[in-house]
Amino acid sequence: MEKILPVTGAWRPGDPPGLRRFVTCFESRPHILEAGGRLSDVTIAYETWGDLAPDGSNAVLVLHALTGDSHASGVPTPEDRRTGWWNAVVGPGRPLDTNEWFVVAPNVLGGCQGTTGPSSPAEDGRPIGSRFPCITIRDQVVVEAALADALGIDTWAAVVGGSMGGMRALEWAVSFPERVRRAVVLAVGGYATAEQIALCSVQSRAIRFDPRWRGGDYYDAAPGDGPWEGIELARSIGHITYRSELELEARFGRLREGRSDAFEGEQFAVESYLEHHGRKLVERFDANSYLVLNDAMNSHDVGRGRGGLAAALARITAEVSIGGISSDRLYPIRLQHELGALIPHSHGPEVIESVAGHDGFLVESDAVGKLVANALAG
């Protein structure tokens, strides 16, 4: 029997919180969004590991990528059914040692795992849906700064992130130089390139063309009647760019799998692989959040309104460690070299040799962990 897929994989109020904690910000003074509009009563979901030093000097902010969440470390539980997305890097005795560091990982603004996003309830009790405003990477960082204020953290010992998390780590160092002592920026550049914008836009079109998307107001649909085909296709497009051509060829080549309704009765193994990852995302993510975060990534440009990239990066006072993946075709190494040439106190880029493509910042935990540990020891 075909599995009935949920309308949304978002965490909703009333669901078991797991290890999430929550704070609400901008209650008395709404945040004015960069693109216009405002947000008030923003809920931020986050998780922490370790203990904050009395002087607050050991706080490290870890920022997730597009479809990540606050669960950076930990084994599966009934409430959090997945292992932490950076479990090999964050934890006791690991490169980001939580016996030494107080690690904070928030779910991003616009996400769907506890922080305010399109699936969150509006004042009328209905999901915000199509009414959710356009947000940028800078807006997300302002919200994270509000979380730091709520936690009593004036300055981060380090801000660490890859991909979309790397965008925010870089934006933190530019927007709040006095609050960041070190930054680790992985697998990203200083702006979204034309190709990156194109790829995000095509994924977004796949969701918007799904008739079950209903213009963004699909949350009251029956199970199985949500925009699962759109988000599955969007994820499949994205996943091709997250891995490398060499890895896909080595793993799958022209292997086929049996499937009665496919041409000649068989499906290519790589097709099955992409469908599998697309279906997995449907069960834990939200289509509207995918759209909102894609648009936020397309907005990424630390030089916007600051006199250009070089002028913006010159504002950074933090020690910045830059890393890239040798086979990353989505955020190629040339972008990390550009950052290294323009950031005043930078190290790298350190090129991690891997056939895993862009996802190497998640997969190559030994090499990435070494880079993070060295940055924190510096």
C-alpha positions as CSV (number, residue, x, y, z in Angstrom):
1,M,0.0,0.0,0.0
2,E,1.3,3.5,-0.9
3,K,2.2,5.5,2.1
4,I,0.0,8.5,2.7
5,L,2.2,11.6,3.0
6,P,1.5,14.4,5.4
7,V,0.3,17.8,4.2
8,T,3.3,19.3,6.0
9,G,6.2,17.9,8.0
10,A,6.3,21.0,10.1
11,W,6.5,20.9,13.9
12,R,3.3,22.5,15.2
13,P,2.3,23.8,18.6
14,G,1.0,20.9,20.7
15,D,3.5,18.5,19.1
16,P,6.1,17.0,21.6
17,P,8.8,19.5,21.9
18,G,11.7,17.1,22.2
19,L,14.8,18.9,23.2
20,R,13.6,22.2,21.8
21,R,13.4,25.3,24.0
22,F,11.6,28.4,23.0
23,V,11.8,32.2,23.4
24,T,9.6,34.9,22.0
25,C,11.2,38.1,20.7
26,F,10.0,41.5,19.3
27,E,7.0,41.6,21.5
28,S,7.1,45.3,22.3
29,R,9.0,46.5,19.3
30,P,8.4,44.6,16.0
31,H,11.3,43.8,13.7
32,I,11.2,45.9,10.5
33,L,12.0,43.6,7.7
34,E,14.7,44.5,5.2
35,A,12.3,44.0,2.2
36,G,9.4,45.8,4.0
37,G,6.8,44.8,6.4
38,R,7.3,43.8,10.0
39,L,7.3,40.8,12.3
40,S,6.3,40.8,16.0
41,D,6.1,38.0,18.6
42,V,8.7,35.9,16.8
43,T,9.1,32.5,18.4
44,I,12.6,31.0,18.2
45,A,13.1,27.3,18.8
46,Y,16.7,26.3,19.8
47,E,18.7,23.6,21.5
48,T,21.8,23.8,23.6
49,W,24.6,21.6,24.8
50,G,27.1,22.2,27.5
51,D,27.1,24.9,30.2
52,L,27.5,28.6,29.7
53,A,30.5,30.0,31.6
54,P,29.7,32.6,34.2
55,D,31.2,35.3,32.0
56,G,29.5,34.0,28.9
57,S,32.8,33.6,27.1
58,N,32.3,30.1,25.8
59,A,29.2,30.4,23.7
60,V,29.2,29.0,20.2
61,L,26.4,29.5,17.7
62,V,25.9,26.7,15.2
63,L,23.8,27.5,12.2
64,H,22.0,24.9,10.0
65,A,21.6,24.7,6.2
66,L,18.4,24.9,4.2
67,T,16.5,21.9,5.5
68,G,18.2,21.5,8.8
69,D,16.9,22.4,12.2
70,S,18.0,23.0,15.8
71,H,18.8,19.3,16.4
72,A,22.5,19.5,15.6
73,S,23.5,16.8,18.0
74,G,21.9,13.8,19.7
75,V,20.7,10.3,19.2
76,P,17.2,9.6,17.9
77,T,14.4,9.8,20.5
78,P,10.6,9.4,20.2
79,E,10.3,13.2,19.9
80,D,13.4,13.7,17.6
81,R,13.5,10.7,15.4
82,R,16.7,11.6,13.6
83,T,20.3,11.7,14.7
84,G,21.7,15.2,15.0
85,W,22.7,16.6,11.6
86,W,26.3,17.4,12.9
87,N,26.4,14.7,15.6
88,A,30.0,13.7,14.8
89,V,31.2,17.3,15.2
90,V,29.1,18.6,18.2
91,G,29.2,16.8,21.5
92,P,31.3,15.7,24.5
93,G,34.9,15.0,23.4
94,R,34.1,15.8,19.8
95,P,35.7,18.6,17.7
96,L,33.2,21.1,19.0
97,D,33.5,19.8,22.6
98,T,30.5,20.5,24.7
99,N,32.5,19.8,27.8
100,E,34.3,23.1,27.0
101,W,31.8,25.1,24.8
102,F,28.2,26.1,25.3
103,V,26.7,25.4,21.9
104,V,23.4,27.0,20.7
105,A,21.7,25.8,17.6
106,P,18.5,27.7,16.6
107,N,15.9,26.8,14.0
108,V,16.0,29.6,11.4
109,L,13.4,32.3,10.9
110,G,11.1,31.1,8.1
111,G,11.8,27.4,9.0
112,C,9.3,24.8,10.1
113,Q,10.7,23.2,13.2
114,G,9.5,25.5,16.0
115,T,10.7,29.0,14.9
116,T,8.1,31.3,13.4
117,G,7.5,30.4,9.7
118,P,4.7,30.0,7.3
119,S,3.2,27.0,9.2
120,S,3.1,28.9,12.4
121,P,-0.3,30.2,13.7
122,A,-1.2,33.8,13.0
123,E,-3.3,36.0,15.4
124,D,-6.5,34.5,13.9
125,G,-5.3,31.0,14.8
126,R,-4.8,29.9,11.2
127,P,-1.4,29.1,9.8
128,I,0.2,32.2,8.3
129,G,0.7,30.4,5.0
130,S,0.6,32.8,2.0
131,R,0.6,35.8,4.4
132,F,4.2,35.1,5.5
133,P,6.4,38.0,4.4
134,C,9.6,38.1,2.3
135,I,12.6,37.7,4.5
136,T,16.3,37.9,3.9
137,I,19.5,36.4,5.4
138,R,20.0,39.6,7.3
139,D,16.5,39.4,8.9
140,Q,17.3,35.9,10.0
141,V,20.5,37.1,11.7
142,V,18.7,39.9,13.4
143,V,16.4,37.3,14.9
144,E,19.3,35.2,16.0
145,A,20.8,38.3,17.7
146,A,17.6,38.7,19.6
147,L,18.0,35.1,20.7
148,A,21.5,35.9,21.9
149,D,20.1,38.8,23.9
150,A,17.5,36.6,25.5
151,L,20.2,34.1,26.5
152,G,22.4,36.9,27.9
153,I,25.1,36.3,25.4
154,D,26.8,39.6,24.4
155,T,29.6,38.0,22.3
156,W,29.9,34.7,20.6
157,A,33.2,32.9,20.9
158,A,32.4,31.6,17.5
159,V,29.7,31.5,14.9
160,V,29.8,28.4,12.7
161,G,27.8,27.4,9.7
162,G,27.9,25.8,6.2
163,S,25.8,26.5,3.1
164,M,22.8,28.6,4.2
165,G,24.3,28.4,7.7
166,G,27.5,29.8,6.3
167,M,25.6,32.7,4.8
168,R,24.3,33.6,8.2
169,A,27.8,33.1,9.9
170,L,29.2,35.5,7.4
171,E,26.4,38.0,7.8
172,W,26.8,37.8,11.6
173,A,30.5,38.8,11.2
174,V,29.6,41.7,8.9
175,S,26.4,42.9,10.7
176,F,27.6,42.5,14.3
177,P,31.4,42.6,14.2
178,E,31.6,43.5,17.9
179,R,29.6,40.3,18.8
180,V,31.7,37.7,17.0
181,R,35.2,36.8,18.0
182,R,35.7,33.9,15.5
183,A,33.7,32.7,12.5
184,V,33.8,29.4,10.6
185,V,32.3,29.8,7.1
186,L,31.9,26.6,5.1
187,A,30.9,25.9,1.5
188,V,29.5,29.3,0.6
189,G,30.4,32.6,-0.9
190,G,29.7,36.3,-0.2
191,Y,26.6,36.4,-2.4
192,A,24.3,34.2,-4.3
193,T,25.5,33.6,-7.9
194,A,23.3,33.6,-11.0
195,E,23.5,29.8,-11.2
196,Q,22.6,29.4,-7.5
197,I,19.6,31.8,-7.9
198,A,18.5,29.9,-11.0
199,L,18.7,26.5,-9.2
200,C,16.7,27.8,-6.2
201,S,14.2,29.4,-8.5
202,V,13.6,26.2,-10.5
203,Q,13.0,24.3,-7.2
204,S,10.5,26.9,-6.1
205,R,8.6,26.6,-9.4
206,A,8.3,22.9,-8.9
207,I,6.4,23.6,-5.6
208,R,4.3,26.4,-7.0
209,F,3.3,24.4,-10.0
210,D,1.9,21.6,-7.7
211,P,-1.9,22.2,-7.8
212,R,-2.0,21.0,-4.2
213,W,0.1,23.9,-3.1
214,R,-3.0,26.1,-3.3
215,G,-1.2,29.4,-3.4
216,G,0.4,28.5,-0.1
217,D,-2.8,27.9,1.9
218,Y,-2.9,24.1,2.0
219,Y,-2.7,23.3,5.7
220,D,-6.3,22.3,6.1
221,A,-6.1,19.7,3.3
222,A,-6.6,16.0,4.0
223,P,-3.5,13.8,4.5
224,G,-2.1,12.9,1.1
225,D,-3.6,16.0,-0.5
226,G,-0.8,18.4,0.3
227,P,1.9,19.6,-2.2
228,W,4.1,16.6,-1.7
229,E,4.8,16.1,-5.4
230,G,6.2,19.6,-5.7
231,I,8.5,19.4,-2.6
232,E,9.6,15.9,-3.7
233,L,10.6,17.2,-7.1
234,A,12.2,20.4,-5.6
235,R,14.3,18.2,-3.3
236,S,15.3,15.9,-6.1
237,I,16.5,18.9,-8.2
238,G,18.4,20.3,-5.2
239,H,19.9,16.9,-4.3
240,I,21.6,16.5,-7.7
241,T,23.5,19.7,-7.0
242,Y,24.4,18.7,-3.4
243,R,26.4,15.7,-4.6
244,S,29.0,15.4,-7.3
245,E,28.9,13.8,-10.7
246,L,31.7,11.5,-9.7
247,E,30.0,10.2,-6.6
248,L,26.7,9.6,-8.4
249,E,28.4,7.7,-11.2
250,A,30.4,5.6,-8.7
251,R,27.4,4.8,-6.6
252,F,24.8,4.2,-9.3
253,G,26.2,4.3,-12.8
254,R,23.5,2.8,-15.0
255,L,22.2,0.3,-12.5
256,R,18.4,-0.3,-12.6
257,E,15.8,-1.4,-10.1
258,G,12.7,-3.4,-10.8
259,R,9.5,-1.3,-11.0
260,S,6.5,-2.6,-12.9
261,D,5.2,0.7,-14.2
262,A,8.5,2.1,-15.5
263,F,9.9,1.9,-19.0
264,E,11.0,-1.6,-19.8
265,G,9.8,-2.5,-16.3
266,E,12.8,-1.0,-14.6
267,Q,13.8,2.3,-13.0
268,F,17.4,3.6,-12.8
269,A,18.8,3.3,-9.3
270,V,19.7,7.0,-9.2
271,E,16.0,7.8,-9.9
272,S,15.0,5.7,-6.9
273,Y,17.6,7.4,-4.8
274,L,16.3,10.9,-5.6
275,E,12.7,9.8,-5.0
276,H,13.7,8.4,-1.6
277,H,15.3,11.6,-0.5
278,G,12.4,13.6,-1.8
279,R,9.8,11.5,0.1
280,K,11.9,11.7,3.3
281,L,11.9,15.5,3.1
282,V,8.1,15.6,2.7
283,E,7.8,13.9,6.1
284,R,9.9,16.4,8.0
285,F,9.6,19.7,6.1
286,D,7.1,22.3,4.9
287,A,6.7,23.4,1.3
288,N,6.2,27.0,2.2
289,S,9.3,27.1,4.3
290,Y,11.2,25.6,1.3
291,L,10.0,28.6,-0.8
292,V,10.7,31.2,1.9
293,L,14.2,29.9,2.6
294,N,15.0,29.6,-1.1
295,D,14.1,33.2,-1.5
296,A,16.2,34.2,1.5
297,M,19.2,32.4,0.1
298,N,18.7,34.2,-3.2
299,S,18.8,37.5,-1.3
300,H,22.3,36.6,0.1
301,D,24.7,39.5,-0.7
302,V,26.7,40.9,2.2
303,G,27.7,43.8,0.0
304,R,24.2,45.0,-0.6
305,G,23.8,48.6,0.6
306,R,27.3,48.5,2.1
307,G,29.4,49.7,-0.9
308,G,30.0,46.3,-2.4
309,L,31.5,43.0,-1.3
310,A,35.0,44.3,-0.5
311,A,33.8,47.1,1.6
312,A,31.4,44.9,3.5
313,L,33.9,42.2,4.3
314,A,36.4,44.9,5.4
315,R,34.1,45.5,8.4
316,I,34.8,42.1,9.8
317,T,37.0,42.1,13.0
318,A,36.6,38.4,13.8
319,E,39.2,35.7,13.0
320,V,37.5,33.9,10.1
321,S,38.3,30.3,9.1
322,I,37.1,29.5,5.6
323,G,36.5,26.0,4.2
324,G,35.3,24.5,0.9
325,I,34.7,21.1,-0.6
326,S,36.9,20.2,-3.6
327,S,34.0,18.7,-5.6
328,D,31.3,21.3,-4.7
329,R,29.7,22.4,-7.9
330,L,27.0,24.5,-6.1
331,Y,29.4,26.7,-4.1
332,P,32.7,26.2,-5.9
333,I,36.0,26.8,-4.4
334,R,36.6,30.0,-6.3
335,L,33.9,31.6,-4.0
336,Q,35.8,30.7,-0.9
337,H,39.1,32.0,-2.4
338,E,37.3,35.3,-3.0
339,L,36.3,35.5,0.6
340,G,39.8,34.7,1.8
341,A,41.3,37.4,-0.4
342,L,38.9,40.1,1.0
343,I,38.4,39.2,4.7
344,P,41.0,41.0,6.8
345,H,41.7,38.3,9.4
346,S,41.0,35.1,7.5
347,H,42.5,31.7,7.3
348,G,42.1,29.5,4.2
349,P,40.3,28.5,2.4
350,E,41.0,25.1,3.5
351,V,40.0,22.7,0.7
352,I,38.5,19.5,2.0
353,E,39.1,16.7,-0.6
354,S,35.9,14.8,-1.1
355,V,33.7,13.3,-3.9
356,A,30.6,14.1,-1.8
357,G,30.0,17.5,-3.4
358,H,28.4,20.3,-1.5
359,D,27.2,17.9,1.1
360,G,30.8,17.3,2.1
361,F,30.5,19.9,4.8
362,L,28.0,17.4,6.5
363,V,29.5,14.1,5.3
364,E,33.3,14.7,5.8
365,S,33.0,15.0,9.6
366,D,36.6,14.2,10.4
367,A,38.1,16.9,8.1
368,V,35.4,19.4,8.9
369,G,35.7,18.7,12.6
370,K,39.4,19.3,12.5
371,L,38.9,22.6,10.7
372,V,36.3,23.7,13.4
373,A,38.5,22.5,16.3
374,N,41.6,24.4,14.9
375,A,39.5,27.5,14.5
376,L,38.3,27.4,18.1
377,A,41.8,26.7,19.3
378,G,43.2,29.7,17.5
